[in-house]
Amino acid sequence: MGGFKVIIAGGGLAGALLANGLSNNGVDFMIYERDEADSKREGYQIRLGPGSQAGFRACLTNAHIDKVTSKLGQSSGSQATAPSIYNTQFDEILDLALVPTYSKSAAINRVILRDILLEPIKKSKRIQYRKGFDRYEIVTQKDDMERVKVHFSDGSHDVCDVLVGADGANSKINKQLGLNNLHLLDSHWAFLSKGSLPFDRMMKLPPKLREGPILVLSKDIILYYALYLPEGEAASEYHQAADTKKPLQYDEKAASFYWTLNVPVDTLPYKKASEIQNHRKVCLEAIKDWAPEFHHMLSVEEDDPEKTDMLVTQLRASTQPKANWRTRAQRAGNDEGHPRVWVMGDAIHAMQPNRGQGGNQALADCADMLPQLLHLNSLASIGPAHPTFEEIKTACDKYEGAMISRAFLWVKKSGGVSFPRINLDGFLGIIVRLVATLVIPLLKLYYSLFAQKSEE
């Protein structure tokens, strides 16, 4: 390890992946995580696609990537899928998996992925728990070199050359930097539920869910429902489903379902999440006019004594920073906008979950950030005066230029800072279905011909 050190505030998926990249390249670092070591707070589903794969290739060994891949969910024989859009009468409007240009992804449990990524970090003892970020300050040490002094909630501190804020959508680092581009989507309550998926429970759910997620857009209400079916041992005769041609093979102990229902605040008589007592009843009331299939989907584990508590919250999303946001923030003083403090993932580009890209783009940040940190580490070997302020600033600008142009395209595609107001139950749904029926075969033909020409 050289004289260059990175502190990562936040041991979630992006922080853990970046730490692997630093570790595999001999860069000194430490992760500080606010939660307990055994916390399962991030136990919901994430979907992995091209963005996350870029992060994995940049930061992980091939063996480590294989370990992640082995835990991906399967859907009708394919890991990468896309949602199907339904109306409230359970009529399929559009299967996005058939659209050649739509970004597809594969499901994985967040806790499982995080545990895989943190395994080597824990072994090297380069993560400390119950260390919530409090504040940072830029200090000049005895060698006249500038450093970042990071203070934690327990009164302790550490010093580094670059602080990376991976502290999520409630990022304190974002706020202290003067970025302030994270916004609470207070127009809706988000009800999130997750549960186990033994075979008999899975068979009670619509077969379409085995092919990919289901998305419903009805006026101001949005439902997203997905299954996580990791590969298991050879299927037994018991796992032969009447509506499939081959046995279903998946790890029942690790499998799960996940759904989120976004309901407008003004349709409910609650001002705080704590006031909502019977979460499931509220959800079922919100979709009372929907088809029975949806009521069953939201009640599938209602009688399970081991069911997990439903989470009720309000989501956050972001607005794209100006290109010169750091320069403008620095005018306020107080170390705002300083290039030695970087941010990644939800700490800068939080987005709505309906495109499944939040985690993808956070992991993709690692592919953009790691090369710049490795460059700064190599500069540190020149002498104690390196990396200089200008070298740090240049590296920071390169990272943010690549990250912002990529990630905020997905913030926009995911709905920006407002929920989509689309009703597919009427005329619009008929038009979308008709257009999809006519256009998708032409798109598939075009892209198949284009791909063939590209290979020649």
C-alpha positions as CSV (number, residue, x, y, z in Angstrom):
1,M,0.0,0.0,0.0
2,G,1.3,3.5,-0.9
3,G,0.8,6.8,0.7
4,F,-2.5,7.6,-1.0
5,K,-5.7,6.7,0.9
6,V,-9.4,6.6,0.1
7,I,-12.2,6.6,2.7
8,I,-15.5,5.2,1.5
9,A,-18.5,6.5,3.5
10,G,-21.1,3.7,3.1
11,G,-20.7,0.0,2.8
12,G,-23.7,-0.6,0.4
13,L,-23.4,-2.2,-3.0
14,A,-21.4,0.6,-4.8
15,G,-19.1,1.2,-1.8
16,A,-18.4,-2.5,-1.5
17,L,-17.7,-2.9,-5.2
18,L,-15.3,0.1,-5.4
19,A,-13.5,-1.3,-2.3
20,N,-12.8,-4.5,-4.2
21,G,-11.4,-2.6,-7.1
22,L,-9.1,-0.6,-4.8
23,S,-8.1,-3.7,-2.9
24,N,-7.3,-5.7,-6.1
25,N,-5.0,-2.8,-7.2
26,G,-3.2,-2.3,-3.9
27,V,-4.7,1.1,-3.0
28,D,-5.1,1.9,0.7
29,F,-8.7,2.4,1.8
30,M,-11.2,2.0,4.5
31,I,-15.0,1.6,4.5
32,Y,-17.0,3.2,7.3
33,E,-20.6,1.9,7.5
34,R,-23.3,3.3,9.8
35,D,-25.2,0.0,10.2
36,E,-24.5,-3.0,12.3
37,A,-22.4,-5.8,10.7
38,D,-25.3,-8.1,10.5
39,S,-27.8,-5.6,9.2
40,K,-30.3,-6.8,6.5
41,R,-31.7,-3.4,5.9
42,E,-31.0,-3.6,2.1
43,G,-32.9,-6.8,1.7
44,Y,-34.9,-5.8,-1.3
45,Q,-34.3,-6.8,-4.9
46,I,-31.9,-5.3,-7.4
47,R,-31.7,-5.9,-11.1
48,L,-28.3,-6.2,-12.8
49,G,-27.7,-5.2,-16.4
50,P,-24.9,-3.8,-18.6
51,G,-24.0,-1.0,-16.1
52,S,-23.4,-3.3,-13.2
53,Q,-21.5,-5.7,-15.5
54,A,-19.1,-2.8,-16.4
55,G,-18.5,-2.2,-12.7
56,F,-17.9,-5.9,-12.0
57,R,-15.4,-6.1,-14.9
58,A,-13.5,-3.1,-13.6
59,C,-13.4,-4.1,-9.9
60,L,-13.7,-7.8,-9.5
61,T,-11.7,-10.9,-10.4
62,N,-13.2,-13.4,-12.8
63,A,-13.8,-15.9,-10.0
64,H,-15.6,-13.2,-8.0
65,I,-17.8,-12.3,-11.0
66,D,-18.7,-16.0,-11.4
67,K,-19.8,-16.1,-7.8
68,V,-22.1,-13.2,-8.4
69,T,-23.4,-14.6,-11.7
70,S,-24.3,-17.9,-10.0
71,K,-26.8,-16.1,-7.7
72,L,-28.7,-14.3,-10.5
73,G,-32.4,-15.1,-10.9
74,Q,-33.7,-17.1,-13.8
75,S,-36.9,-16.4,-15.8
76,S,-38.1,-18.9,-18.5
77,G,-34.5,-20.1,-19.1
78,S,-33.1,-16.6,-19.4
79,Q,-31.5,-14.4,-16.7
80,A,-31.9,-11.1,-18.4
81,T,-35.5,-10.0,-18.6
82,A,-37.7,-6.8,-18.8
83,P,-41.1,-5.9,-17.3
84,S,-44.4,-6.6,-19.0
85,I,-46.8,-3.6,-18.7
86,Y,-50.4,-4.5,-17.7
87,N,-53.6,-2.6,-17.2
88,T,-55.7,-2.9,-14.0
89,Q,-57.9,-5.6,-15.5
90,F,-54.8,-7.8,-15.9
91,D,-54.6,-7.4,-19.6
92,E,-51.0,-7.4,-21.0
93,I,-50.4,-4.1,-22.9
94,L,-46.8,-4.5,-23.8
95,D,-44.0,-7.0,-23.1
96,L,-40.9,-4.9,-23.0
97,A,-38.7,-8.0,-23.3
98,L,-39.8,-8.1,-26.9
99,V,-38.5,-4.6,-27.6
100,P,-34.9,-4.9,-28.9
101,T,-33.8,-1.5,-27.7
102,Y,-35.1,-1.9,-24.1
103,S,-32.4,-2.5,-21.5
104,K,-32.8,-5.9,-19.9
105,S,-31.7,-7.0,-16.5
106,A,-31.5,-10.0,-14.1
107,A,-32.7,-10.1,-10.5
108,I,-30.6,-10.7,-7.4
109,N,-31.2,-10.2,-3.7
110,R,-29.4,-7.1,-2.4
111,V,-28.2,-8.8,0.8
112,I,-26.8,-11.7,-1.1
113,L,-25.0,-9.4,-3.5
114,R,-23.7,-7.2,-0.7
115,D,-22.4,-10.2,1.2
116,I,-20.6,-11.5,-1.8
117,L,-19.0,-8.2,-2.4
118,L,-18.0,-7.6,1.2
119,E,-16.6,-11.0,1.9
120,P,-13.0,-10.2,0.9
121,I,-13.3,-6.7,2.5
122,K,-14.3,-8.2,5.8
123,K,-11.4,-10.7,5.6
124,S,-8.9,-7.9,5.1
125,K,-10.6,-6.0,8.0
126,R,-11.1,-2.9,5.9
127,I,-14.6,-2.1,6.9
128,Q,-15.8,-0.6,10.2
129,Y,-19.4,-0.8,11.3
130,R,-21.5,1.6,13.4
131,K,-19.6,4.5,12.0
132,G,-22.1,6.9,10.5
133,F,-20.6,9.9,8.6
134,D,-21.0,13.2,10.5
135,R,-19.0,15.7,8.6
136,Y,-15.7,16.3,6.8
137,E,-13.2,19.2,6.8
138,I,-10.2,20.0,4.6
139,V,-7.0,20.2,6.7
140,T,-3.4,21.0,6.1
141,Q,-1.0,18.6,7.8
142,K,2.5,19.1,9.1
143,D,3.9,18.2,5.6
144,D,1.9,21.1,4.2
145,M,-0.2,18.6,2.2
146,E,-4.0,19.0,2.1
147,R,-6.1,16.1,3.4
148,V,-9.7,15.3,4.2
149,K,-10.5,14.8,7.9
150,V,-13.6,12.7,8.2
151,H,-15.6,12.8,11.4
152,F,-18.0,10.0,12.5
153,S,-21.1,9.9,14.7
154,D,-19.3,8.2,17.6
155,G,-16.8,11.1,17.9
156,S,-13.9,9.3,16.1
157,H,-12.2,10.5,12.9
158,D,-9.9,9.4,10.1
159,V,-7.8,11.2,7.5
160,C,-7.6,10.5,3.7
161,D,-6.7,11.9,0.4
162,V,-10.1,11.4,-1.2
163,L,-13.4,10.8,0.5
164,V,-16.0,8.9,-1.5
165,G,-19.6,9.5,-0.5
166,A,-21.6,6.3,-1.0
167,D,-24.0,7.1,1.7
168,G,-27.3,6.8,-0.2
169,A,-30.2,9.0,-1.1
170,N,-30.2,10.7,2.3
171,S,-26.5,11.6,1.8
172,K,-25.0,14.0,4.3
173,I,-22.0,14.3,2.1
174,N,-24.1,15.6,-0.8
175,K,-25.6,18.2,1.5
176,Q,-22.2,19.4,3.0
177,L,-20.7,19.6,-0.5
178,G,-23.5,22.1,-1.4
179,L,-24.8,19.9,-4.2
180,N,-28.3,19.5,-2.7
181,N,-29.8,17.8,-5.8
182,L,-31.7,15.1,-3.9
183,H,-35.4,15.6,-3.6
184,L,-38.1,13.8,-1.6
185,L,-41.0,12.6,-3.7
186,D,-43.6,13.6,-1.2
187,S,-46.5,13.2,-3.6
188,H,-46.7,9.4,-3.0
189,W,-46.4,6.8,-0.3
190,A,-44.3,3.8,-1.4
191,F,-45.3,0.5,0.1
192,L,-42.6,-2.1,-0.3
193,S,-43.0,-5.8,0.5
194,K,-40.7,-8.8,0.2
195,G,-41.2,-12.5,1.2
196,S,-40.0,-16.0,0.8
197,L,-41.1,-18.0,-2.3
198,P,-41.6,-21.8,-1.7
199,F,-42.9,-23.7,-4.7
200,D,-46.5,-23.9,-3.6
201,R,-46.6,-20.1,-3.1
202,M,-44.9,-19.4,-6.4
203,M,-47.5,-21.6,-8.2
204,K,-50.3,-19.4,-6.8
205,L,-48.9,-16.4,-8.6
206,P,-49.5,-15.6,-12.2
207,P,-47.3,-17.6,-14.5
208,K,-46.2,-14.4,-16.3
209,L,-44.1,-13.4,-13.3
210,R,-41.8,-16.4,-14.0
211,E,-40.9,-14.7,-17.3
212,G,-40.2,-11.3,-15.8
213,P,-41.6,-8.5,-13.7
214,I,-45.1,-7.0,-14.1
215,L,-45.6,-3.2,-14.1
216,V,-49.0,-1.5,-13.8
217,L,-49.6,2.3,-14.5
218,S,-53.0,3.4,-13.6
219,K,-53.7,7.1,-13.2
220,D,-51.4,8.1,-10.2
221,I,-50.9,4.5,-8.9
222,I,-47.9,2.4,-9.9
223,L,-47.4,-1.3,-9.1
224,Y,-44.1,-3.2,-9.7
225,Y,-44.0,-6.9,-8.9
226,A,-41.0,-9.2,-9.5
227,L,-39.8,-12.7,-8.5
228,Y,-36.2,-13.7,-7.6
229,L,-35.6,-17.4,-8.7
230,P,-32.0,-18.3,-8.2
231,E,-30.8,-21.5,-9.7
232,G,-31.1,-24.6,-7.6
233,E,-30.5,-28.3,-7.7
234,A,-32.1,-30.6,-10.2
235,A,-35.9,-30.4,-10.0
236,S,-37.9,-33.1,-8.4
237,E,-41.2,-34.5,-9.8
238,Y,-42.9,-32.3,-7.2
239,H,-41.7,-29.3,-9.0
240,Q,-43.4,-30.1,-12.3
241,A,-45.9,-27.3,-12.9
242,A,-49.0,-28.0,-15.0
243,D,-48.4,-24.9,-17.1
244,T,-44.8,-25.6,-18.0
245,K,-43.2,-28.2,-20.3
246,K,-40.2,-28.8,-18.1
247,P,-39.6,-29.0,-14.3
248,L,-39.0,-25.7,-12.5
249,Q,-35.5,-25.6,-10.9
250,Y,-34.8,-22.9,-8.4
251,D,-33.4,-22.5,-4.9
252,E,-36.5,-22.3,-2.7
253,K,-34.6,-21.2,0.4
254,A,-33.1,-18.2,-1.4
255,A,-36.0,-17.3,-3.7
256,S,-38.3,-14.4,-3.0
257,F,-41.0,-12.1,-4.3
258,Y,-40.8,-8.3,-4.2
259,W,-43.4,-5.7,-4.9
260,T,-43.8,-1.9,-4.5
261,L,-47.0,0.1,-4.7
262,N,-46.8,3.9,-5.1
263,V,-50.0,5.5,-3.9
264,P,-50.8,9.3,-4.0
265,V,-50.6,11.0,-0.6
266,D,-53.7,13.0,-1.2
267,T,-55.8,9.8,-1.5
268,L,-54.9,8.7,2.0
269,P,-55.7,10.3,5.3
270,Y,-52.2,10.1,6.7
271,K,-49.5,12.7,7.2
272,K,-46.8,10.4,8.6
273,A,-45.8,6.8,7.7
274,S,-46.1,5.9,11.4
275,E,-49.8,6.7,11.3
276,I,-50.5,3.9,8.7
277,Q,-51.3,0.8,10.8
278,N,-52.6,-1.9,8.5
279,H,-50.4,-1.6,5.5
280,R,-51.8,-4.4,3.4
281,K,-55.4,-3.2,4.0
282,V,-54.4,0.3,2.7
283,C,-52.8,-1.2,-0.4
284,L,-55.8,-3.5,-1.2
285,E,-58.1,-0.5,-0.7
286,A,-56.0,1.5,-3.1
287,I,-56.5,-1.1,-5.9
288,K,-60.0,-2.2,-4.9
289,D,-61.2,-1.8,-8.5
290,W,-58.4,-3.8,-10.0
291,A,-58.6,-7.4,-11.2
292,P,-58.6,-10.2,-8.6
293,E,-55.2,-11.3,-9.7
294,F,-53.6,-8.2,-8.3
295,H,-55.4,-8.6,-5.0
296,H,-54.0,-12.1,-4.7
297,M,-50.5,-11.0,-5.6
298,L,-50.5,-8.4,-2.8
299,S,-51.9,-11.0,-0.3
300,V,-49.8,-14.0,-1.2
301,E,-48.1,-14.3,2.1
302,E,-50.7,-12.7,4.3
303,D,-51.2,-15.9,6.4
304,D,-47.5,-16.6,6.8
305,P,-46.5,-16.3,10.5
306,E,-42.9,-15.5,9.4
307,K,-43.7,-12.8,6.9
308,T,-41.6,-9.7,7.0
309,D,-42.9,-6.3,7.9
310,M,-43.9,-4.1,5.0
311,L,-41.9,-0.9,4.6
312,V,-43.7,2.4,4.0
313,T,-41.6,5.3,2.9
314,Q,-41.3,8.1,0.4
315,L,-38.8,7.8,-2.4
316,R,-36.1,10.2,-3.4
317,A,-34.9,11.2,-6.8
318,S,-32.3,13.7,-8.2
319,T,-31.9,16.6,-10.6
320,Q,-28.8,16.9,-12.8
321,P,-26.1,19.2,-11.4
322,K,-24.8,22.1,-13.5
323,A,-21.4,21.4,-15.1
324,N,-19.9,24.1,-12.9
325,W,-21.7,23.1,-9.7
326,R,-18.4,22.7,-7.7
327,T,-17.1,26.1,-8.7
328,R,-20.4,27.7,-7.6
329,A,-20.5,25.8,-4.3
330,Q,-16.9,26.8,-3.5
331,R,-17.9,30.4,-3.4
332,A,-19.8,29.7,-0.2
333,G,-16.6,28.5,1.6
334,N,-16.9,25.9,4.4
335,D,-15.1,23.3,2.1
336,E,-18.2,23.1,-0.1
337,G,-17.6,21.7,-3.6
338,H,-14.1,20.5,-2.8
339,P,-12.7,18.1,-5.4
340,R,-11.2,15.8,-2.7
341,V,-14.8,14.8,-1.9
342,W,-16.5,12.6,-4.5
343,V,-20.0,11.2,-4.6
344,M,-21.5,8.1,-6.2
345,G,-24.7,6.1,-6.6
346,D,-27.8,7.3,-4.9
347,A,-25.8,10.0,-3.1
348,I,-25.8,12.0,-6.4
349,H,-28.1,10.3,-8.9
350,A,-31.0,8.7,-6.9
351,M,-33.8,7.7,-9.3
352,Q,-37.2,6.0,-9.2
353,P,-37.1,2.2,-9.3
354,N,-39.5,1.6,-12.2
355,R,-36.7,1.1,-14.8
356,G,-34.5,-1.0,-12.4
357,Q,-31.5,1.2,-13.0
358,G,-30.7,2.7,-9.7
359,G,-28.4,-0.1,-8.5
360,N,-27.1,-0.6,-12.0
361,Q,-25.9,3.0,-12.4
362,A,-24.4,3.0,-8.9
363,L,-22.3,0.0,-9.7
364,A,-21.4,1.5,-13.1
365,D,-20.0,4.5,-11.3
366,C,-17.2,2.2,-10.0
367,A,-16.1,1.6,-13.6
368,D,-15.7,5.4,-14.1
369,M,-14.3,6.2,-10.7
370,L,-11.7,3.4,-10.2
371,P,-9.4,4.4,-13.1
372,Q,-9.2,7.9,-11.7
373,L,-8.4,6.8,-8.2
374,L,-5.8,4.4,-9.5
375,H,-4.2,7.2,-11.5
376,L,-4.0,9.4,-8.4
377,N,-2.5,6.5,-6.5
378,S,0.2,6.2,-9.1
379,L,0.9,9.9,-8.9
380,A,1.4,9.5,-5.2
381,S,4.5,7.3,-5.9
382,I,6.2,10.2,-7.6
383,G,6.7,12.0,-4.3
384,P,5.0,13.4,-1.2
385,A,3.8,16.5,-3.1
386,H,1.6,14.4,-5.3
387,P,-1.2,14.2,-6.1
388,T,-1.6,18.0,-6.2
389,F,-4.8,19.9,-5.9
390,E,-5.0,20.3,-9.7
391,E,-4.3,16.6,-10.3
392,I,-7.1,15.8,-7.8
393,K,-9.5,18.3,-9.5
394,T,-8.7,16.9,-13.0
395,A,-9.4,13.3,-11.9
396,C,-12.6,14.4,-10.2
397,D,-13.8,16.3,-13.3
398,K,-13.1,13.3,-15.5
399,Y,-15.1,10.9,-13.2
400,E,-18.0,13.3,-12.9
401,G,-18.1,14.1,-16.6
402,A,-18.5,10.4,-17.4
403,M,-20.8,9.6,-14.6
404,I,-23.2,12.5,-15.0
405,S,-23.7,12.1,-18.7
406,R,-24.5,8.4,-18.2
407,A,-26.4,8.2,-15.0
408,F,-28.7,11.2,-15.4
409,L,-30.0,9.9,-18.7
410,W,-31.5,7.0,-16.6
411,V,-32.7,9.4,-14.0
412,K,-34.8,11.1,-16.7
413,K,-35.9,7.8,-18.2
414,S,-37.0,6.7,-14.8
415,G,-39.3,9.6,-14.3
416,G,-37.1,12.4,-12.9
417,V,-38.5,14.0,-9.8
418,S,-42.2,13.3,-10.5
419,F,-44.3,10.2,-10.9
420,P,-45.7,9.4,-14.3
421,R,-49.4,10.0,-14.7
422,I,-50.4,7.4,-17.2
423,N,-53.7,5.5,-17.4
424,L,-53.5,2.4,-19.6
425,D,-57.0,1.2,-18.8
426,G,-58.7,3.1,-21.6
427,F,-58.0,4.4,-25.1
428,L,-54.3,4.9,-24.5
429,G,-53.8,1.3,-23.5
430,I,-55.6,0.1,-26.7
431,I,-53.4,2.4,-28.9
432,V,-50.1,1.2,-27.1
433,R,-51.1,-2.4,-27.6
434,L,-51.9,-1.9,-31.2
435,V,-48.8,0.0,-32.0
436,A,-46.7,-2.6,-30.2
437,T,-48.3,-5.4,-32.2
438,L,-47.4,-3.7,-35.5
439,V,-44.0,-2.1,-34.7
440,I,-42.2,-4.7,-32.5
441,P,-41.9,-7.3,-35.3
442,L,-40.5,-4.7,-37.6
443,L,-38.0,-3.5,-34.9
444,K,-36.9,-7.1,-34.3
445,L,-36.4,-7.7,-38.1
446,Y,-34.4,-4.4,-38.4
447,Y,-32.1,-5.2,-35.5
448,S,-31.5,-8.8,-36.7
449,L,-30.5,-7.5,-40.1
450,F,-28.4,-4.7,-38.6
451,A,-26.6,-7.2,-36.3
452,Q,-25.9,-9.5,-39.3
453,K,-24.4,-6.7,-41.3
454,S,-22.3,-5.6,-38.3
455,E,-20.8,-9.1,-38.1
456,E,-19.9,-9.3,-41.7
